[in-house]
Amino acid sequence: MGEVATPRRDSQFFDRMEPPVTPRAPEPARPRSPEVAHVGIAVTDLEQALAFYRDVLGLTPHPPETVDGATIVSLSFGDAQVELLHPLTPDSPVGRFLAKRGPGIHHLCYRVPDLDQALETCRRQGYRLVDQAPRLGAGGRRIAFLHPSTTAGILIELTE
């Protein structure tokens, strides 16, 4: 009978093989990242401003709210919104903005995971706070504003 051949190890082949993959444990959940919540746009004529969003973009406006001396109409753009801001009186924050700068972007709002922590971080790092503590804004959400003198000229609103 013939000899039984012993398998030969081809060392170059086995050296190139990668070790077996071991399953990894799932990564712990990471804290949510800040995201754009809405853009506030000051307008002198709410109906005229709404016409573009309704008639051209085909959006349906949410019911108007009254907050901080302004009528606010929100329009959804995916997870973010545009808020059209129309002053109820000339001496309201939006009324003063319109008198000084005219219609246009009034503020940007960022949603943060923890508003109290974000304000404390801003305070420690020297940002000028318009609101020292959170207050209620449109939709009953907690909000706080940062002064544009410390945020590259843009009024920033933070919300949860």
C-alpha positions in Angstrom: 0.0 0.0 0.0 1.1 3.4 -0.6 2.1 6.0 1.9 -0.5 8.3 3.3 0.4 11.9 2.4 0.6 14.2 5.3 -0.9 17.6 4.6 1.8 20.2 4.2 1.5 23.6 5.8 2.0 26.3 3.4 3.3 29.0 5.8 2.8 31.9 3.4 -0.9 31.1 3.0 -1.6 30.8 6.7 0.5 33.9 7.6 -1.8 35.9 5.3 -5.0 34.7 7.0 -6.6 37.1 9.4 -7.5 35.9 12.9 -11.1 35.0 13.4 -13.3 38.0 14.2 -14.7 38.0 17.7 -18.0 39.7 18.2 -17.8 43.1 19.9 -20.0 44.3 22.6 -22.5 47.0 21.5 -21.1 50.5 22.0 -22.7 52.5 24.8 -25.3 55.1 23.7 -23.6 58.4 22.9 -25.2 61.6 24.1 -27.4 63.3 21.5 -25.6 65.9 19.4 -27.0 69.5 19.2 -29.2 70.0 16.1 -30.9 72.9 14.4 -34.4 73.3 16.0 -35.6 76.3 14.0 -34.7 79.5 12.2 -36.7 82.6 13.4 -37.5 85.1 10.7 -38.9 88.5 11.6 -41.6 89.7 9.1 -43.6 92.9 8.7 -46.5 91.2 6.9 -47.3 87.7 8.1 -49.7 86.8 5.3 -47.3 87.9 2.6 -44.5 85.9 4.2 -46.7 82.9 4.5 -47.6 83.0 0.9 -44.1 81.9 -0.2 -44.0 78.9 2.1 -47.6 77.9 1.5 -48.0 78.6 -2.2 -44.5 78.0 -3.6 -43.1 75.4 -1.2 -46.5 73.7 -0.5 -46.1 73.7 3.3 -48.9 73.8 5.7 -48.4 76.3 8.5 -49.0 75.2 12.1 -51.6 77.2 14.1 -50.3 80.7 15.2 -49.0 81.1 18.8 -48.5 84.3 20.7 -45.2 84.4 22.7 -42.9 87.3 23.8 -45.1 89.9 22.1 -45.1 88.3 18.8 -47.3 86.1 16.7 -45.3 83.0 15.7 -46.3 80.7 12.8 -44.1 77.6 12.4 -43.5 75.6 9.2 -41.9 72.2 9.3 -38.8 71.3 7.2 -38.1 67.7 8.3 -36.8 67.8 11.8 -36.3 71.6 11.8 -38.7 74.4 11.5 -38.9 78.0 10.2 -40.7 80.3 12.6 -42.2 83.5 11.1 -42.2 86.2 13.8 -44.6 89.1 13.6 -44.6 91.7 16.4 -47.8 92.5 18.2 -46.4 96.0 19.2 -43.5 98.1 18.0 -41.8 97.9 21.4 -41.7 94.1 21.5 -38.4 92.4 20.9 -39.3 91.5 17.3 -40.8 95.0 16.8 -37.5 96.6 17.9 -35.5 94.2 15.7 -37.6 95.2 12.6 -37.3 98.9 13.4 -33.5 98.6 13.6 -32.7 96.0 11.0 -35.8 95.3 8.9 -37.2 91.9 8.0 -34.9 88.9 7.9 -33.3 86.2 10.0 -33.9 87.1 13.7 -32.3 84.1 15.4 -31.1 80.5 15.1 -32.3 77.9 17.6 -30.3 74.9 18.5 -31.7 71.9 20.3 -29.4 70.6 23.0 -29.6 67.5 25.2 -29.4 69.4 28.5 -30.3 73.2 28.5 -29.2 73.8 32.1 -25.8 72.2 31.4 -25.4 74.2 28.1 -26.2 77.5 29.9 -23.7 76.7 32.7 -21.0 75.9 30.1 -21.8 79.2 28.3 -21.6 81.1 31.6 -18.2 79.4 32.5 -16.8 80.2 29.0 -17.8 83.9 29.1 -20.8 83.9 26.7 -23.2 86.7 27.4 -26.6 85.3 28.3 -29.8 87.2 27.5 -31.7 84.7 29.7 -29.9 83.7 32.9 -32.3 80.8 33.4 -34.5 78.8 31.0 -38.0 80.2 30.4 -41.0 78.9 28.5 -41.1 79.7 24.8 -43.3 78.7 21.8 -44.9 75.2 22.1 -44.2 75.3 25.9 -40.6 74.4 25.4 -37.8 75.6 27.7 -35.6 78.1 26.0 -32.8 80.6 26.7 -31.1 83.2 24.4 -27.4 84.1 24.0 -26.5 87.6 23.1 -25.2 88.1 19.6 -22.2 90.2 20.8 -20.6 86.9 21.9 -21.9 84.6 19.2 -20.5 86.0 16.0 -23.3 88.6 15.6 -26.1 86.0 15.7 -28.8 85.8 18.3 -28.8 82.2 19.4 -31.7 80.4 21.1 -31.1 77.2 22.9 -33.9 74.7 23.6 -34.3 71.0 24.7 
